[in-house]
Amino acid sequence: MSRKPHEVLATREARAQLPSLLERFRKDGVNAEPVVIGARRRPEAVVLSYERYLELAGGRAKVAAALARQIDEIGAGLDEDEALALANDEIHAARREPRTRS
């Protein structure tokens, strides 16, 4: 079920096809083609694999580096909620950084 980025899947179809879309994302990972969805076939949202999302959001390396920095700076005394909040802050900060093409 290969779709070109400009083809829009109606929301009703997206809802019905969600299990198969998730299976395709699991199978193809970062190479899974994103799916554009929207009411009355007008583009409103894009569904993509988590691996592709991480790549677009700065990649696994940036997230791993941010977590390692937090451990070094704060130590292992964080509880789970504090660690998650700090990780989210780092991800949002990384998103605000200008992107460079590699």
MDAnalysis code that builds the backbone (N, CA, C; Angstrom):
import MDAnalysis as mda
import numpy as np

u = mda.Universe.empty(306, n_residues=102, atom_resindex=np.repeat(np.arange(102), 3), trajectory=True)
u.add_TopologyAttr("name", ["N", "CA", "C"] * 102)
u.add_TopologyAttr("resid", np.arange(1, 103))
u.add_TopologyAttr("resname", ["MET", "SER", "ARG", "LYS", "PRO", "HIS", "GLU", "VAL", "LEU", "ALA", "THR", "ARG", "GLU", "ALA", "ARG", "ALA", "GLN", "LEU", "PRO", "SER", "LEU", "LEU", "GLU", "ARG", "PHE", "ARG", "LYS", "ASP", "GLY", "VAL", "ASN", "ALA", "GLU", "PRO", "VAL", "VAL", "ILE", "GLY", "ALA", "ARG", "ARG", "ARG", "PRO", "GLU", "ALA", "VAL", "VAL", "LEU", "SER", "TYR", "GLU", "ARG", "TYR", "LEU", "GLU", "LEU", "ALA", "GLY", "GLY", "ARG", "ALA", "LYS", "VAL", "ALA", "ALA", "ALA", "LEU", "ALA", "ARG", "GLN", "ILE", "ASP", "GLU", "ILE", "GLY", "ALA", "GLY", "LEU", "ASP", "GLU", "ASP", "GLU", "ALA", "LEU", "ALA", "LEU", "ALA", "ASN", "ASP", "GLU", "ILE", "HIS", "ALA", "ALA", "ARG", "ARG", "GLU", "PRO", "ARG", "THR", "ARG", "SER"])
u.atoms.positions = np.array([
    [0.838, -1.175, 0.000],
    [0.000, 0.000, 0.000],
    [0.889, 1.246, 0.000],
    [1.599, 1.479, -1.080],
    [2.480, 2.625, -1.186],
    [1.676, 3.865, -1.561],
    [1.890, 4.929, -0.835],
    [1.177, 6.175, -1.091],
    [2.191, 7.270, -1.352],
    [1.890, 8.147, -2.297],
    [2.720, 9.321, -2.520],
    [2.380, 10.323, -1.418],
    [3.343, 11.164, -1.017],
    [3.081, 12.095, 0.083],
    [1.873, 13.001, -0.134],
    [1.526, 13.302, -1.362],
    [0.409, 14.200, -1.599],
    [-0.944, 13.495, -1.583],
    [-0.974, 12.178, -1.595],
    [-2.238, 11.464, -1.501],
    [-2.722, 11.512, -0.054],
    [-3.984, 11.827, 0.134],
    [-4.540, 11.987, 1.479],
    [-5.531, 10.864, 1.747],
    [-5.320, 10.181, 2.857],
    [-6.215, 9.115, 3.290],
    [-7.321, 9.738, 4.136],
    [-8.567, 9.476, 3.786],
    [-9.684, 10.022, 4.556],
    [-9.614, 9.503, 5.995],
    [-10.076, 10.300, 6.939],
    [-9.980, 9.922, 8.350],
    [-10.703, 8.612, 8.634],
    [-11.828, 8.389, 7.986],
    [-12.570, 7.138, 8.196],
    [-11.721, 5.941, 7.740],
    [-11.064, 6.084, 6.581],
    [-10.204, 5.012, 6.084],
    [-8.993, 4.820, 6.994],
    [-8.430, 5.933, 7.464],
    [-7.265, 5.846, 8.351],
    [-7.619, 5.087, 9.624],
    [-8.786, 5.369, 10.162],
    [-9.240, 4.680, 11.375],
    [-9.373, 3.180, 11.113],
    [-9.947, 2.838, 9.982],
    [-10.145, 1.423, 9.650],
    [-8.821, 0.718, 9.358],
    [-7.859, 1.453, 8.806],
    [-6.590, 0.848, 8.407],
    [-5.488, 0.976, 9.465],
    [-5.792, 1.588, 10.597],
    [-4.762, 1.826, 11.611],
    [-3.979, 0.570, 11.990],
    [-4.619, -0.566, 12.266],
    [-3.824, -1.749, 12.614],
    [-2.825, -2.143, 11.516],
    [-3.244, -2.085, 10.264],
    [-2.320, -2.454, 9.186],
    [-1.243, -1.392, 8.996],
    [-1.579, -0.119, 9.221],
    [-0.566, 0.935, 9.148],
    [0.499, 0.735, 10.223],
    [0.060, 0.436, 11.442],
    [1.014, 0.204, 12.530],
    [1.905, -0.995, 12.231],
    [1.330, -2.036, 11.677],
    [2.119, -3.212, 11.316],
    [3.172, -2.845, 10.270],
    [2.792, -2.022, 9.299],
    [3.751, -1.592, 8.271],
    [4.859, -0.748, 8.900],
    [4.502, 0.139, 9.847],
    [5.517, 0.947, 10.528],
    [6.473, 0.053, 11.313],
    [5.934, -0.983, 11.967],
    [6.791, -1.924, 12.706],
    [7.749, -2.639, 11.761],
    [7.215, -3.082, 10.635],
    [7.994, -3.867, 9.689],
    [9.050, -3.011, 8.975],
    [8.670, -1.832, 8.497],
    [9.565, -1.020, 7.677],
    [10.363, 0.005, 8.461],
    [9.970, 0.280, 9.697],
    [10.715, 1.212, 10.542],
    [10.887, 2.583, 9.904],
    [12.123, 3.066, 9.920],
    [12.421, 4.406, 9.415],
    [12.108, 4.533, 7.927],
    [12.064, 3.420, 7.216],
    [11.795, 3.444, 5.776],
    [10.312, 3.410, 5.439],
    [9.457, 3.271, 6.445],
    [8.014, 3.242, 6.192],
    [7.568, 4.613, 5.691],
    [6.810, 4.600, 4.626],
    [6.340, 5.849, 4.048],
    [5.296, 6.492, 4.964],
    [5.423, 7.791, 5.256],
    [4.419, 8.471, 6.070],
    [3.055, 8.453, 5.387],
    [2.008, 8.563, 6.191],
    [0.642, 8.570, 5.679],
    [0.016, 9.914, 6.023],
    [-0.503, 10.592, 5.003],
    [-1.177, 11.876, 5.192],
    [-2.661, 11.585, 5.330],
    [-3.285, 12.150, 6.368],
    [-4.720, 11.918, 6.582],
    [-5.447, 13.252, 6.745],
    [-6.749, 13.220, 6.491],
    [-7.531, 14.419, 6.685],
    [-8.985, 14.222, 6.319],
    [-9.820, 15.026, 6.927],
    [-11.249, 14.999, 6.625],
    [-11.460, 15.518, 5.211],
    [-12.354, 14.891, 4.505],
    [-12.662, 15.240, 3.118],
    [-11.411, 15.309, 2.256],
    [-10.443, 14.450, 2.632],
    [-9.182, 14.286, 1.899],
    [-8.366, 15.572, 1.782],
    [-8.554, 16.465, 2.736],
    [-7.688, 17.652, 2.824],
    [-6.603, 17.336, 3.835],
    [-5.335, 17.555, 3.504],
    [-4.245, 17.200, 4.424],
    [-4.370, 17.930, 5.759],
    [-4.391, 17.139, 6.850],
    [-4.485, 17.719, 8.189],
    [-3.413, 17.177, 9.126],
    [-2.961, 15.967, 8.868],
    [-1.981, 15.350, 9.770],
    [-1.156, 14.335, 8.996],
    [-0.004, 14.023, 9.567],
    [0.870, 13.010, 8.990],
    [1.179, 11.986, 10.071],
    [1.022, 10.720, 9.741],
    [1.354, 9.633, 10.652],
    [2.628, 9.002, 10.103],
    [3.626, 8.862, 10.961],
    [4.879, 8.277, 10.536],
    [5.430, 7.374, 11.618],
    [6.382, 6.540, 11.244],
    [6.955, 5.611, 12.214],
    [7.689, 6.387, 13.306],
    [7.795, 5.770, 14.465],
    [8.502, 6.409, 15.575],
    [9.969, 6.625, 15.220],
    [10.548, 5.672, 14.501],
    [11.947, 5.809, 14.082],
    [12.128, 7.035, 13.196],
    [11.194, 7.250, 12.263],
    [11.268, 8.431, 11.385],
    [11.085, 9.695, 12.211],
    [10.162, 9.657, 13.173],
    [9.953, 10.808, 14.055],
    [11.246, 11.175, 14.789],
    [11.907, 10.160, 15.356],
    [13.156, 10.429, 16.069],
    [14.208, 11.020, 15.136],
    [14.230, 10.510, 13.917],
    [15.182, 11.033, 12.941],
    [14.898, 12.510, 12.675],
    [13.638, 12.857, 12.508],
    [13.262, 14.241, 12.242],
    [13.443, 15.132, 13.465],
    [13.238, 14.566, 14.645],
    [13.341, 15.342, 15.886],
    [14.769, 15.474, 16.371],
    [15.711, 14.944, 15.642],
    [17.091, 15.094, 16.044],
    [17.815, 13.784, 16.198],
    [17.110, 12.703, 16.057],
    [17.752, 11.403, 16.055],
    [17.963, 10.801, 17.422],
    [18.166, 9.511, 17.389],
    [18.410, 8.765, 18.615],
    [19.690, 9.209, 19.304],
    [20.690, 9.580, 18.520],
    [21.968, 9.983, 19.114],
    [21.801, 11.220, 19.989],
    [21.003, 12.206, 19.512],
    [20.794, 13.416, 20.313],
    [20.042, 13.098, 21.597],
    [19.024, 12.243, 21.490],
    [18.250, 11.878, 22.675],
    [19.141, 11.132, 23.665],
    [19.922, 10.182, 23.161],
    [20.819, 9.425, 24.041],
    [21.849, 10.346, 24.686],
    [22.394, 11.291, 23.915],
    [23.375, 12.232, 24.459],
    [22.745, 13.121, 25.525],
    [21.505, 13.552, 25.297],
    [20.815, 14.392, 26.269],
    [20.605, 13.630, 27.574],
    [20.191, 12.374, 27.468],
    [19.989, 11.573, 28.677],
    [21.315, 11.337, 29.410],
    [22.375, 11.079, 28.656],
    [23.688, 10.875, 29.283],
    [24.145, 12.144, 29.995],
    [23.916, 13.315, 29.370],
    [24.269, 14.590, 30.006],
    [23.501, 14.782, 31.302],
    [22.227, 14.441, 31.277],
    [21.416, 14.594, 32.481],
    [21.931, 13.717, 33.610],
    [22.300, 12.504, 33.286],
    [22.828, 11.601, 34.312],
    [24.123, 12.160, 34.877],
    [25.003, 12.662, 33.996],
    [26.271, 13.231, 34.450],
    [26.064, 14.460, 35.316],
    [25.147, 15.345, 34.892],
    [24.941, 16.608, 35.591],
    [24.175, 16.446, 36.894],
    [23.201, 15.571, 36.902],
    [22.298, 15.491, 38.050],
    [22.554, 14.264, 38.900],
    [23.051, 13.236, 38.272],
    [23.300, 12.013, 39.011],
    [22.131, 11.061, 38.912],
    [22.285, 9.924, 39.524],
    [21.282, 8.861, 39.433],
    [20.159, 9.037, 40.449],
    [20.130, 10.151, 41.183],
    [19.134, 10.344, 42.224],
    [17.778, 10.817, 41.720],
    [17.560, 10.817, 40.410],
    [16.276, 11.271, 39.870],
    [15.228, 10.183, 39.957],
    [13.993, 10.603, 40.226],
    [12.920, 9.627, 40.101],
    [12.457, 9.619, 38.644],
    [11.590, 8.696, 38.312],
    [11.183, 8.492, 36.918],
    [10.525, 9.737, 36.325],
    [9.664, 10.404, 37.071],
    [8.967, 11.589, 36.562],
    [9.933, 12.734, 36.294],
    [10.903, 12.923, 37.195],
    [11.893, 13.985, 36.992],
    [12.747, 13.698, 35.759],
    [13.144, 12.464, 35.584],
    [13.958, 12.090, 34.423],
    [13.182, 12.310, 33.131],
    [11.907, 11.942, 33.117],
    [11.083, 12.130, 31.927],
    [10.914, 13.615, 31.619],
    [10.667, 14.418, 32.632],
    [10.508, 15.856, 32.419],
    [11.785, 16.468, 31.854],
    [12.925, 16.071, 32.394],
    [14.193, 16.588, 31.881],
    [14.438, 16.143, 30.445],
    [14.123, 14.894, 30.138],
    [14.298, 14.398, 28.773],
    [13.411, 15.177, 27.805],
    [12.166, 15.441, 28.210],
    [11.263, 16.227, 27.361],
    [11.799, 17.633, 27.139],
    [12.340, 18.244, 28.183],
    [12.927, 19.577, 28.048],
    [14.076, 19.566, 27.048],
    [14.918, 18.549, 27.130],
    [16.053, 18.433, 26.206],
    [15.572, 18.253, 24.768],
    [14.567, 17.444, 24.578],
    [14.047, 17.221, 23.225],
    [13.480, 18.515, 22.662],
    [12.720, 19.249, 23.473],
    [12.151, 20.516, 22.998],
    [13.251, 21.527, 22.707],
    [14.291, 21.550, 23.507],
    [15.419, 22.452, 23.251],
    [16.117, 22.079, 21.947],
    [16.269, 20.787, 21.700],
    [16.908, 20.331, 20.460],
    [16.076, 20.722, 19.246],
    [14.766, 20.685, 19.377],
    [13.893, 21.072, 18.268],
    [14.036, 22.546, 17.938],
    [14.321, 23.363, 18.934],
    [14.447, 24.799, 18.701],
    [15.772, 25.158, 18.037],
    [16.755, 24.241, 18.108],
    [18.054, 24.500, 17.485],
    [17.907, 24.498, 15.968],
    [18.655, 25.371, 15.290],
    [18.590, 25.350, 13.824],
    [19.080, 23.998, 13.306],
    [18.389, 23.488, 12.307],
    [18.761, 22.190, 11.743],
    [19.833, 22.381, 10.686],
    [20.780, 21.459, 10.670],
    [21.807, 21.477, 9.640],
    [21.677, 20.229, 8.813],
    [21.875, 20.359, 7.539],
    [21.816, 19.192, 6.649],
    [23.105, 18.427, 6.765],
    [23.007, 17.092, 6.869],
    [24.222, 16.288, 6.935],
    [24.428, 15.549, 5.649],
])
